[in-house]
Structure formats: structure tokens, C-alpha cells
Amino acid sequence: MSALSLFGKNRQGATAVEFGFTAPMFMLLIWVMIESGLALWTQFGLQNGVEAAARCATVDSVTCPDAAAIQAYAASNTLGMTIPASAFSYSVIGCGDKVSANYPYTFFTRYLGVPGITLKAFSCYPDPRRALTAMGG
């Protein structure tokens, strides 16, 4: 038998070669799942912060007396994340007290050329006192 035919029949090391082909794709899949989970967690934290702050602006004038306090309250209710209060904004519109957030999220893979995204959330909590005033009551 020639050396080439012996090399073709030799199966030692086949597992290592197969692992070399599949491991990068598996690692990429795991990394994408981690990145997606962190982005979703950040989005849920923003949504929780704006919902809590909109409610606070309507029902708790001691804790949330002005826009700066409402922004700080929103930042403190973001489910354990550190998001600056400047990412939140407060306004009074037709639906009631509206708190919104715009947060530039950068992925850990930004070094590989993956662009960041802007996460947005808003919540409007109705204020029955304003609704009665608007109706003339």
C-alpha cells in the first residue's frame, strides 16, 4: 500500500478536525445569544425606568417634584443598570405625564465592526386631575 492510501484510511484525529470546523460557529452562536440577552435586558431596564418614573410623576409629588427628580428616579429604577439620568426626558402631554428614554447601546463586539443601536422607551401615565380640569370639572 502506498503512503497516500494509508493516509486516506487513517481516522485518527478526525474528531479534532470536526471540532475545528464546528467550534467557531458554536462560539459565534453563543456570543450572539449573550449579546442579544444583554441588549434585551437593557431595553427592559429602560422600559421599567420610564414606567416607574411616569407613575411617580403623577402620583408622588414628594419624590418626583420636578423634571430633574423624575429623571433621577427613572435612572434609579433601571433594574440594576447604570444609565445616566440625562438619557431620560420628562414632558406633560395630552395623555398625562410622559417619560421617555434614548440610550445608545454599544455591543461588546464593536471592535469587530458591529455598529451600536439606540434603545428607546417611553411611558405615559394618565393624570386624572388634568383630565378633570380639561373637561371643565
C-alpha positions in Angstrom: 0.0 0.0 0.0 1.2 3.5 -0.8 1.5 6.2 1.9 -1.3 8.2 0.3 -3.8 5.4 0.6 -2.7 4.7 4.2 -3.2 8.4 5.0 -6.7 8.3 3.5 -7.8 5.3 5.6 -6.3 6.7 8.8 -9.2 8.0 11.0 -7.1 9.2 14.0 -7.7 12.9 14.6 -11.0 13.1 12.7 -12.7 14.3 15.9 -10.3 17.2 16.3 -10.7 18.2 12.7 -14.5 18.1 13.0 -14.3 20.2 16.2 -12.1 22.7 14.4 -14.9 23.1 11.8 -17.8 23.4 14.2 -16.3 25.2 17.2 -16.1 28.7 15.7 -19.8 28.5 14.6 -20.8 27.3 18.0 -18.9 30.0 19.8 -20.4 32.6 17.5 -23.9 31.3 18.3 -23.2 31.5 22.0 -21.8 35.0 21.7 -24.8 36.3 19.7 -27.1 34.9 22.3 -25.2 36.6 25.1 -25.2 39.9 23.2 -28.9 39.7 22.4 -29.7 38.9 26.0 -27.8 41.9 27.3 -29.5 44.2 24.8 -32.9 42.9 25.8 -32.1 43.3 29.5 -31.0 46.9 28.8 -34.3 47.5 26.9 -36.4 46.0 29.7 -34.5 48.1 32.2 -35.2 51.3 30.3 -38.9 50.4 30.0 -39.1 49.7 33.7 -37.4 53.0 34.5 -39.8 55.1 32.3 -42.9 53.3 33.6 -41.9 53.8 37.2 -40.9 57.5 36.7 -44.1 58.3 34.8 -46.2 56.9 37.6 -44.1 58.7 40.2 -44.5 62.0 38.3 -48.3 61.6 38.5 -48.9 60.1 42.0 -45.9 61.1 44.2 -45.2 64.8 44.1 -42.8 64.5 47.1 -40.4 62.0 45.5 -40.8 63.4 41.9 -41.5 67.2 42.3 -39.7 68.3 39.1 -38.1 67.1 35.8 -34.6 66.5 37.3 -36.0 64.4 40.2 -38.1 62.4 37.7 -35.1 61.8 35.5 -33.1 60.7 38.6 -35.9 58.4 39.7 -36.1 56.8 36.3 -32.3 56.2 36.3 -32.6 54.6 39.7 -35.3 52.1 38.5 -33.4 50.6 35.6 -33.1 47.1 37.0 -29.6 47.3 38.3 -28.0 49.0 35.3 -26.1 52.3 35.3 -27.9 54.5 32.9 -27.3 58.3 33.3 -30.3 60.5 34.2 -29.6 62.5 31.1 -30.9 59.6 28.9 -34.4 60.3 30.2 -36.7 63.2 29.5 -40.0 64.3 31.0 -42.9 66.2 29.5 -46.6 66.8 30.1 -48.7 65.9 27.1 -52.3 65.1 26.3 -52.0 61.6 27.7 -50.6 62.7 31.0 -47.0 62.6 32.4 -44.7 61.2 29.7 -41.2 59.9 30.4 -39.1 58.8 27.6 -35.6 57.4 27.2 -33.0 57.3 24.4 -29.9 55.3 25.2 -27.0 54.5 22.8 -26.2 50.8 23.3 -22.9 49.5 22.1 -22.2 45.8 21.7 -19.2 44.2 23.1 -18.3 43.2 19.6 -17.9 46.8 18.5 -14.3 46.0 17.9 -15.3 43.6 15.1 -17.2 46.4 13.3 -20.7 45.7 14.7 -22.5 49.0 15.0 -24.3 50.1 18.1 -28.0 50.8 18.3 -30.2 53.3 20.1 -32.7 51.8 22.5 -35.8 53.8 23.1 -38.6 53.5 25.6 -41.5 55.7 26.7 -44.4 55.6 29.1 -47.3 58.0 29.6 -49.2 57.8 32.9 -52.7 59.5 32.8 -53.3 62.2 35.4 -56.9 62.2 36.4 -56.6 65.7 37.9 -55.6 67.1 34.5 -58.3 65.1 32.7 -61.0 66.6 35.1 -59.6 70.1 34.5 -59.6 69.6 30.8 -63.2 68.5 30.9 -64.1 71.6 33.0 -64.7 69.6 36.1 
